[in-house]
């Protein structure tokens, strides 16, 4: 009886070792696919390359292929079973969630984001008599609002994943978190800017702003002294800066 139990334990350990080796190999494959996806998207970091639509689409297509393969591997039967095991299961589930978010970002958000950026970059922002053409910026508001909503939701989904315990997985998780936080922050800023700039530059009516000027000797950590004051007007993209006057010419009312 003891020999039978021992034999069963040996078989179970052997099976566990085989599954563990398969899981390890697949985890390395997932990491390789994600690294290749990041490498394919390196062109997006260069603003000049954003204007090359064909090259950009090719880079995105390569990234999409890599993220889809990573997601497929991470949601295989071996991973699904391991995700229910104690201790390592939570980390496996986190990796599965990471591949889902990254794939959604590559498949859905990234193409729309690059298209919106290309349209805005290619728009004619020069109006008559030196004024700015604000309409392309206003037209981009809807696209960037939708993109911002998608990215913030993806970022929220990523941040809701359980923080890994295994060092290697934890490092990859934190790197992805930092990158996604940066993307979400940047898209949010651009979305806000498409709303703020047209209004700030007088699309909905002329605006006047008071400008305060300081020399380097007047600057202080708490704000410093104002040496002169002037005005700036913005009317539907046409900007004019008035004369500056020493602050001594202004009388407190």
Rosetta silent file (secondary structure, phi, psi, omega in degrees, C-alpha in Angstrom):
SEQUENCE: XXXXXXXXXXXXXXXXXXXXXXXXXXXXXXXXXXXXXXXXXXXXXXXXXXXXXXXXXXXXXXXXXXXXXXXXXXXXXXXXXXXXXXXXXXXXXXXXXXXXXXXXXXXXXXXXXXXXXXXXXXXXXXXXXXXXXXXXXXXXXXXXXXXXXXXXXXXXXXXXXXXXXXXXXXXXXXXXXXXXXXXXXXXXXXXXXXXXXXXXXXXXXXXXXXXXXXXXXXXXXXXXXXXXXXXXXXXXXXXXXXXXXXXXXXXXX
SCORE:     score description
SCORE:     0.000 S_00000001
   1 L     0.000  -42.603  179.908    0.000    0.000    0.000 S_00000001
   2 H   -62.460  -40.409  179.513    2.837    2.392    0.898 S_00000001
   3 H   -64.934  -36.949  179.869    4.542    1.696   -2.421 S_00000001
   4 H   -66.288  -45.442  178.651    1.333    2.455   -4.313 S_00000001
   5 H   -61.344  -43.510 -179.950    0.898    5.780   -2.502 S_00000001
   6 H   -62.541  -40.880  179.760    4.550    6.640   -3.152 S_00000001
   7 H   -64.368  -41.036  178.832    4.173    5.795   -6.823 S_00000001
   8 H   -63.780  -42.079  179.320    1.087    7.996   -7.107 S_00000001
   9 H   -63.224  -40.338  179.268    2.912   10.886   -5.439 S_00000001
  10 H   -63.644  -42.485  178.672    5.854   10.509   -7.811 S_00000001
  11 H   -62.856  -43.819 -179.769    3.507   10.554  -10.805 S_00000001
  12 H   -63.814  -40.870  178.098    1.714   13.634   -9.470 S_00000001
  13 H   -65.172  -37.976  178.604    5.010   15.425   -8.864 S_00000001
  14 H   -65.241  -42.511  178.281    6.158   14.555  -12.362 S_00000001
  15 H   -63.580  -43.318  179.067    2.927   15.904  -13.832 S_00000001
  16 H   -61.839  -39.040  178.901    3.267   19.073  -11.752 S_00000001
  17 H   -64.911  -41.082  178.953    6.843   19.497  -12.966 S_00000001
  18 H   -64.001  -47.232  178.646    5.761   19.129  -16.604 S_00000001
  19 H   -62.017  -40.225  179.378    2.923   21.631  -16.157 S_00000001
  20 H   -63.287  -40.432  178.656    5.256   24.003  -14.326 S_00000001
  21 H   -67.044  -40.599  177.491    7.787   23.870  -17.142 S_00000001
  22 H   -62.946  -42.933  179.669    5.081   24.464  -19.737 S_00000001
  23 H   -63.772  -40.193  179.409    3.746   27.417  -17.755 S_00000001
  24 H   -63.023  -45.347  179.353    7.249   28.860  -17.432 S_00000001
  25 H   -63.095  -41.517 -179.996    7.874   28.580  -21.180 S_00000001
  26 H   -67.916  -35.926  177.882    4.515   30.152  -21.970 S_00000001
  27 H   -63.992  -40.403  176.276    5.169   32.986  -19.515 S_00000001
  28 H   -64.076  -36.170  178.627    8.451   33.738  -21.310 S_00000001
  29 H   -67.320  -40.606  177.291    6.557   33.704  -24.601 S_00000001
  30 H   -61.015  -44.906  179.183    3.981   36.169  -23.252 S_00000001
  31 H   -61.744  -41.135  179.894    6.777   38.469  -22.123 S_00000001
  32 H   -64.493  -42.450  178.797    8.466   38.214  -25.541 S_00000001
  33 H   -63.087  -42.229 -179.483    5.251   39.084  -27.395 S_00000001
  34 H   -67.166  -38.464  178.449    4.625   42.109  -25.177 S_00000001
  35 H   -64.789  -40.043  178.232    8.229   43.298  -25.628 S_00000001
  36 H   -66.952  -34.043  177.665    7.919   42.993  -29.403 S_00000001
  37 H   -64.514  -43.923  178.297    4.670   44.958  -29.285 S_00000001
  38 H   -62.818  -40.817  179.196    6.397   47.796  -27.424 S_00000001
  39 H   -63.598  -38.903  179.941    9.251   47.696  -29.922 S_00000001
  40 H   -65.247  -28.370 -176.463    6.796   47.902  -32.839 S_00000001
  41 H   -93.521    7.876 -178.580    5.221   51.006  -31.345 S_00000001
  42 H   -61.835  -24.883 -179.758    8.497   52.868  -30.851 S_00000001
  43 H   -63.437  -27.284 -177.132    7.662   54.956  -33.948 S_00000001
  44 H   -68.325  -22.942  179.204    4.839   56.640  -32.048 S_00000001
  45 H   -72.086  -14.107 -179.365    7.380   58.270  -29.736 S_00000001
  46 L  -101.693  108.804 -178.214    8.720   60.269  -32.706 S_00000001
  47 H   -56.240  -32.240 -178.733    6.306   63.125  -33.598 S_00000001
  48 H   -65.541  -32.980 -177.541    7.784   63.326  -37.114 S_00000001
  49 H   -78.453  -13.600  178.401    6.811   59.715  -37.818 S_00000001
  50 H   -64.255  -22.966 -178.874    3.191   60.342  -36.848 S_00000001
  51 H   -81.278  -13.475  178.870    2.700   61.949  -40.258 S_00000001
  52 L   -90.107   90.147 -173.358    3.704   58.754  -42.078 S_00000001
  53 H   -61.146  -42.320 -176.752    0.312   57.022  -42.056 S_00000001
  54 H   -64.279  -46.462 -179.998    1.458   53.861  -43.855 S_00000001
  55 H   -65.517  -37.485 -179.091    4.428   53.241  -41.543 S_00000001
  56 H   -66.781  -43.809  178.614    2.316   53.999  -38.498 S_00000001
  57 H   -63.478  -36.912  177.975   -0.430   51.582  -39.519 S_00000001
  58 H   -65.338  -41.486  178.772    2.161   48.885  -40.133 S_00000001
  59 H   -63.819  -42.396  179.794    3.625   49.409  -36.647 S_00000001
  60 H   -65.815  -41.087  179.699    0.195   49.254  -35.046 S_00000001
  61 H   -61.920  -40.644  177.698   -0.706   46.090  -36.984 S_00000001
  62 H   -64.815  -42.473  178.697    2.471   44.392  -35.757 S_00000001
  63 H   -63.976  -41.158  179.833    1.752   45.427  -32.185 S_00000001
  64 H   -61.528  -39.883  179.015   -1.829   44.173  -32.439 S_00000001
  65 H   -63.851  -41.647 -178.385   -0.616   40.785  -33.626 S_00000001
  66 H   -69.287  -44.429 -179.475    1.793   40.502  -30.703 S_00000001
  67 H   -67.129  -34.243  178.303   -0.688   41.583  -28.008 S_00000001
  68 H   -66.286  -39.989  178.565   -3.343   39.240  -29.395 S_00000001
  69 H   -67.335  -39.867  177.857   -0.924   36.287  -29.210 S_00000001
  70 H   -62.133  -43.355  179.366    0.088   37.206  -25.663 S_00000001
  71 H   -63.959  -42.153 -178.768   -3.567   37.371  -24.625 S_00000001
  72 H   -62.540  -43.895  179.167   -4.347   34.039  -26.292 S_00000001
  73 H   -63.364  -46.615 -175.177   -1.501   32.276  -24.486 S_00000001
  74 H   -68.950  -12.827  178.534   -2.366   33.801  -21.111 S_00000001
  75 L  -112.228   21.524  175.586   -5.971   32.628  -21.409 S_00000001
  76 L   -73.501  170.750 -175.096   -5.161   29.039  -22.316 S_00000001
  77 H   -61.572  -37.655 -179.753   -6.468   26.098  -20.290 S_00000001
  78 H   -63.174  -42.008  179.531   -3.221   25.717  -18.306 S_00000001
  79 H   -68.919  -39.730 -179.512   -3.361   29.358  -17.211 S_00000001
  80 H   -63.159  -38.196  178.068   -7.064   29.172  -16.389 S_00000001
  81 H   -70.384  -45.415 -177.952   -6.474   26.184  -14.109 S_00000001
  82 H   -64.261  -31.286 -179.209   -3.394   27.711  -12.471 S_00000001
  83 L   -63.964  -16.847 -179.517   -5.281   30.964  -11.846 S_00000001
  84 L   -97.639   -0.343 -179.183   -7.509   29.054   -9.385 S_00000001
  85 L   -84.105  155.621  178.375   -4.613   27.663   -7.371 S_00000001
  86 L   -68.090  154.708  177.727   -3.531   29.167   -4.021 S_00000001
  87 L    66.750  -70.949 -175.257   -0.660   31.689   -3.857 S_00000001
  88 H   -75.880  -20.488 -175.300    0.351   31.721   -7.553 S_00000001
  89 H   -59.093  -40.002 -179.197   -3.241   31.881   -8.782 S_00000001
  90 H   -63.776  -40.562  179.357   -3.643   35.571   -7.980 S_00000001
  91 H   -67.407  -39.320  178.397   -0.504   36.477   -9.939 S_00000001
  92 H   -63.408  -43.050  178.715   -1.610   34.396  -12.913 S_00000001
  93 H   -63.017  -35.968  178.130   -4.998   36.129  -12.908 S_00000001
  94 H   -65.640  -43.853  178.020   -3.229   39.497  -12.818 S_00000001
  95 H   -61.468  -40.450  177.167   -1.106   38.605  -15.847 S_00000001
  96 H   -59.868  -43.713  178.799   -4.278   37.539  -17.671 S_00000001
  97 H   -65.693  -37.339  178.417   -5.844   40.890  -16.850 S_00000001
  98 H   -61.744  -44.450 -179.472   -2.724   42.747  -17.968 S_00000001
  99 H   -65.939  -32.543  177.696   -2.774   41.069  -21.382 S_00000001
 100 H   -65.055  -47.983 -177.736   -6.473   41.936  -21.774 S_00000001
 101 H   -63.788  -46.524 -178.037   -5.937   45.632  -21.077 S_00000001
 102 H   -63.762  -39.520  179.463   -2.863   45.906  -23.313 S_00000001
 103 H   -67.472  -40.827  176.812   -4.616   44.089  -26.157 S_00000001
 104 H   -62.144  -38.764  178.676   -7.695   46.332  -25.862 S_00000001
 105 H   -63.003  -43.297 -178.489   -5.399   49.346  -25.927 S_00000001
 106 H   -73.143  -40.237 -174.048   -3.672   48.111  -29.083 S_00000001
 107 H   -79.702  -37.056 -171.316   -6.774   46.858  -30.888 S_00000001
 108 H  -107.912  -53.311 -170.103   -9.290   49.600  -30.059 S_00000001
 109 H   -79.304  -45.987 -173.071   -7.761   52.762  -28.630 S_00000001
 110 H   -59.536  -45.420  178.319   -4.415   53.114  -30.376 S_00000001
 111 H   -60.260  -42.109 -179.781   -5.717   53.198  -33.975 S_00000001
 112 H   -67.796  -36.998 -179.537   -8.315   55.831  -33.073 S_00000001
 113 H   -65.308  -47.576 -178.819   -5.761   57.854  -31.111 S_00000001
 114 H   -66.560  -35.845  177.343   -3.211   57.986  -33.923 S_00000001
 115 H   -63.552  -44.563  179.936   -5.924   58.846  -36.457 S_00000001
 116 H   -64.044  -41.552  179.956   -7.143   61.736  -34.302 S_00000001
 117 H   -66.330  -41.282  179.431   -3.594   63.014  -33.764 S_00000001
 118 H   -63.861  -41.423  179.466   -2.805   62.764  -37.479 S_00000001
 119 H   -63.352  -41.416 -179.522   -5.965   64.670  -38.416 S_00000001
 120 H   -71.343  -39.321 -179.965   -5.156   67.441  -35.974 S_00000001
 121 H   -67.230  -30.605 -178.810   -1.483   67.550  -36.980 S_00000001
 122 L   -90.097   -3.077 -178.029   -2.455   67.791  -40.649 S_00000001
 123 L   -75.161  152.535  177.285   -5.109   70.465  -40.168 S_00000001
 124 L   -86.625  106.686 -177.734   -4.539   74.030  -41.342 S_00000001
 125 L   -95.340    2.922  179.488   -4.382   76.086  -38.151 S_00000001
 126 E   -95.947  121.318  178.092   -3.441   79.310  -39.927 S_00000001
 127 L  -101.183 -171.082 -179.941   -6.332   81.698  -40.559 S_00000001
 128 H   -70.975  149.004  175.477   -6.610   84.998  -42.353 S_00000001
 129 H    55.635   34.547  174.813   -4.529   88.013  -41.232 S_00000001
 130 H    79.435    2.380  179.856   -2.321   85.913  -38.991 S_00000001
 131 L   -82.850  161.074  179.799   -5.074   84.645  -36.722 S_00000001
 132 E   -84.176  140.070  174.342   -5.335   81.025  -35.630 S_00000001
 133 L   -87.333  104.649 -173.683   -7.934   78.731  -37.193 S_00000001
 134 L   -86.260  -11.267 -174.158   -9.576   77.264  -34.107 S_00000001
 135 H   -62.457  -42.672  177.909  -12.182   75.120  -35.864 S_00000001
 136 H   -58.879  -35.132  178.847   -9.976   72.010  -36.321 S_00000001
 137 H   -68.683  -42.649  178.582   -9.257   72.030  -32.594 S_00000001
 138 H   -64.784  -37.792 -179.769  -12.954   72.365  -31.774 S_00000001
 139 H   -67.002  -24.844 -177.780  -13.789   69.588  -34.253 S_00000001
 140 L   -82.408   -8.085 -175.068  -11.336   67.260  -32.493 S_00000001
 141 H   -58.290  -47.711 -177.473  -13.076   67.594  -29.128 S_00000001
 142 H   -60.916  -43.693 -179.797  -15.504   64.708  -29.648 S_00000001
 143 H   -63.019  -45.880 -177.825  -12.807   62.285  -30.798 S_00000001
 144 H   -72.633  -29.517  174.641  -10.477   63.063  -27.910 S_00000001
 145 H   -63.737  -43.550  179.336  -13.320   62.942  -25.375 S_00000001
 146 H   -65.539  -43.632  179.019  -14.181   59.417  -26.558 S_00000001
 147 H   -63.368  -41.921  179.688  -10.534   58.366  -26.533 S_00000001
 148 H   -62.168  -40.564  178.591  -10.027   59.806  -23.071 S_00000001
 149 H   -62.267  -42.978  179.303  -13.019   57.866  -21.780 S_00000001
 150 H   -63.894  -48.065 -177.170  -11.629   54.623  -23.238 S_00000001
 151 H   -64.611  -41.681  179.701   -8.119   55.139  -21.883 S_00000001
 152 H   -64.262  -36.346  178.131   -9.332   56.119  -18.403 S_00000001
 153 H   -68.019  -42.026  177.306  -11.518   53.003  -18.296 S_00000001
 154 H   -64.204  -39.818  177.879   -8.614   50.798  -19.387 S_00000001
 155 H   -64.929  -40.200  177.959   -6.378   52.423  -16.798 S_00000001
 156 H   -63.943  -41.302  179.250   -9.006   51.852  -14.116 S_00000001
 157 H   -63.417  -41.884  179.758   -9.305   48.197  -15.152 S_00000001
 158 H   -64.575  -46.338 -177.745   -5.530   47.745  -14.956 S_00000001
 159 H   -68.098  -17.995  178.648   -5.270   49.423  -11.549 S_00000001
 160 L   -81.601  -10.165  179.172   -8.055   47.185  -10.201 S_00000001
 161 L   -69.289  146.820  178.878   -5.909   44.082  -10.764 S_00000001
 162 L   -65.654  134.342  179.402   -4.426   42.476   -7.659 S_00000001
 163 L   -67.870  128.438 -175.920   -0.809   43.521   -7.109 S_00000001
 164 L   -65.604  158.704  177.460    1.438   40.509   -7.791 S_00000001
 165 L  -102.285  -34.556 -178.879    3.572   38.814   -5.137 S_00000001
 166 L   -72.088  132.013 -172.812    6.174   37.170   -7.383 S_00000001
 167 H   -54.626  -47.974 -177.243    9.045   39.575   -8.039 S_00000001
 168 H   -63.026  -42.582 -179.972    9.280   39.154  -11.816 S_00000001
 169 H   -69.598  -38.392  179.883    5.531   39.556  -12.287 S_00000001
 170 H   -63.127  -39.436  179.237    5.414   42.493   -9.876 S_00000001
 171 H   -64.439  -45.601  179.168    8.120   44.315  -11.837 S_00000001
 172 H   -64.124  -39.104  178.735    6.290   43.829  -15.143 S_00000001
 173 H   -61.913  -45.228 -177.756    3.029   44.910  -13.530 S_00000001
 174 H   -67.433  -38.804  177.517    4.561   48.124  -12.166 S_00000001
 175 H   -62.461  -44.818  178.089    6.201   48.988  -15.494 S_00000001
 176 H   -64.465  -38.660  179.135    2.901   48.537  -17.293 S_00000001
 177 H   -62.829  -44.800  179.869    1.097   50.563  -14.632 S_00000001
 178 H   -62.421  -43.121 -179.462    3.528   53.469  -14.954 S_00000001
 179 H   -65.781  -43.250 -178.581    3.235   53.495  -18.747 S_00000001
 180 H   -69.284  -36.794  175.778   -0.553   53.305  -18.716 S_00000001
 181 H   -60.669  -41.711  179.480   -0.783   56.038  -16.068 S_00000001
 182 H   -64.954  -42.285  179.055    1.359   58.267  -18.298 S_00000001
 183 H   -63.447  -45.615 -179.589   -0.793   57.541  -21.352 S_00000001
 184 H   -62.149  -40.193  179.281   -4.001   58.229  -19.420 S_00000001
 185 H   -66.325  -42.834 -178.438   -2.587   61.495  -18.066 S_00000001
 186 H   -66.753  -45.818  179.561   -1.405   62.646  -21.506 S_00000001
 187 H   -64.134  -38.477  177.307   -4.665   61.807  -23.287 S_00000001
 188 H   -62.047  -41.472  178.806   -6.600   63.529  -20.514 S_00000001
 189 H   -65.289  -42.399  179.531   -4.512   66.672  -20.906 S_00000001
 190 H   -64.759  -41.709  179.191   -4.973   66.719  -24.690 S_00000001
 191 H   -61.421  -44.045  177.802   -8.716   66.206  -24.319 S_00000001
 192 H   -64.323  -37.076 -178.100   -8.930   69.097  -21.857 S_00000001
 193 H   -66.067  -35.442  179.847   -6.783   71.264  -24.120 S_00000001
 194 H   -65.671  -24.162  176.158   -9.146   70.826  -27.091 S_00000001
 195 H   -87.719  -38.870 -173.869  -11.892   72.353  -24.941 S_00000001
 196 H   -74.538  -45.250 -172.176   -9.815   75.021  -23.233 S_00000001
 197 H   -59.740  -49.859 -179.982   -7.832   76.469  -26.155 S_00000001
 198 H   -58.163  -41.736  179.248  -10.725   77.581  -28.411 S_00000001
 199 H   -67.354  -43.289 -179.249  -12.457   79.261  -25.481 S_00000001
 200 H   -62.092  -34.354 -177.491   -9.204   80.783  -24.200 S_00000001
 201 L   -95.104   17.241  168.876   -8.443   82.188  -27.656 S_00000001
 202 L    80.909   30.181  178.160  -11.846   83.803  -28.036 S_00000001
 203 L   -66.913  -33.410 -177.721  -13.816   81.446  -30.244 S_00000001
 204 L  -100.642   19.275 -178.830  -17.008   82.224  -28.332 S_00000001
 205 L   135.463  149.864 -176.675  -16.326   85.939  -27.984 S_00000001
 206 L   -61.350  144.279  178.544  -13.416   88.300  -27.446 S_00000001
 207 E  -130.630  146.466  177.779  -11.418   87.936  -24.239 S_00000001
 208 E  -122.973  133.736 -177.727   -8.999   90.287  -22.514 S_00000001
 209 E  -123.227  143.333  176.074   -6.231   89.128  -20.196 S_00000001
 210 E   -92.353  127.832 -179.268   -4.018   91.085  -17.826 S_00000001
 211 E  -109.243  132.831  177.100   -0.317   90.268  -18.172 S_00000001
 212 E  -111.577  131.555 -177.715    2.192   90.825  -15.392 S_00000001
 213 E  -115.794  143.536  178.184    5.895   91.056  -16.250 S_00000001
 214 L  -133.028  148.452  168.799    8.922   90.595  -14.019 S_00000001
 215 L   -90.755  169.111  179.944   12.647   90.927  -14.485 S_00000001
 216 L   -62.610  -30.037 -179.840   14.989   88.331  -13.009 S_00000001
 217 L   -76.027  -17.912 -179.519   15.829   90.709  -10.169 S_00000001
 218 L   -92.330  -12.241 -176.819   12.124   91.053   -9.304 S_00000001
 219 L   -74.501  134.887  177.221   11.439   87.335   -9.118 S_00000001
 220 L  -133.001  160.943  179.256   10.987   85.834   -5.639 S_00000001
 221 L   -61.279  -31.065  179.972   10.084   82.362   -4.374 S_00000001
 222 L   -90.715    8.457  179.909    6.754   83.702   -3.151 S_00000001
 223 L   127.897  -47.229  176.842    5.927   85.393   -6.462 S_00000001
 224 L    90.417 -166.951 -178.048    8.097   88.490   -6.376 S_00000001
 225 L   -99.883  141.959  177.024    7.509   92.040   -7.538 S_00000001
 226 L   -92.709  116.484 -177.448    5.508   93.004  -10.612 S_00000001
 227 L   -83.583  -33.642 -179.292    7.516   95.470  -12.662 S_00000001
 228 E  -154.658  159.565 -178.714    4.975   96.226  -15.371 S_00000001
 229 E  -128.618  145.908  176.880    1.478   95.357  -16.515 S_00000001
 230 E  -148.932 -176.179 -178.689   -0.056   94.949  -19.946 S_00000001
 231 E  -128.967  154.300  172.610   -3.028   93.389  -21.719 S_00000001
 232 E  -133.235  132.505  177.267   -3.611   90.662  -24.278 S_00000001
 233 E  -114.515  144.567  177.512   -6.809   90.269  -26.287 S_00000001
 234 E  -132.374  121.502 -177.824   -7.946   87.140  -28.115 S_00000001
 235 E  -133.505  101.243  179.629  -10.827   87.292  -30.573 S_00000001
 236 L    52.275   44.198  175.840  -11.612   84.094  -32.530 S_00000001
 237 L    92.539   -8.984  177.547   -7.940   83.184  -32.771 S_00000001
 238 E   -92.913  119.405 -173.849   -6.608   86.671  -33.443 S_00000001
 239 E  -109.614  133.900  177.350   -4.194   87.634  -30.675 S_00000001
 240 E  -136.216  133.677  179.598   -3.031   91.161  -29.894 S_00000001
 241 E  -109.689  125.346 -179.169   -0.728   92.277  -27.075 S_00000001
 242 L   -81.578 -179.313  179.553   -1.072   95.846  -25.820 S_00000001
 243 L   -70.877  149.597  175.988    1.570   98.161  -24.425 S_00000001
 244 L   -99.521  144.076 -178.556    3.139   97.468  -21.049 S_00000001
 245 E  -128.537  144.692  177.035    3.280  100.182  -18.388 S_00000001
 246 E   -58.554  146.852 -177.616    5.295  100.414  -15.173 S_00000001
 247 H   -64.301  -18.144  177.815    3.310   99.417  -12.133 S_00000001
 248 H   -67.471  -19.179  179.177    3.825  102.914  -10.724 S_00000001
 249 H   -80.309  -12.098 -179.152    1.379  104.267  -13.317 S_00000001
 250 L   -94.995  133.964 -178.597   -1.445  102.201  -11.862 S_00000001
 251 L  -108.541  133.077  178.634   -3.355  103.654   -8.928 S_00000001
 252 L   -67.738  133.795  179.369   -5.122  101.429   -6.427 S_00000001
 253 L   -97.587    0.000    0.000   -8.869  102.024   -6.443 S_00000001
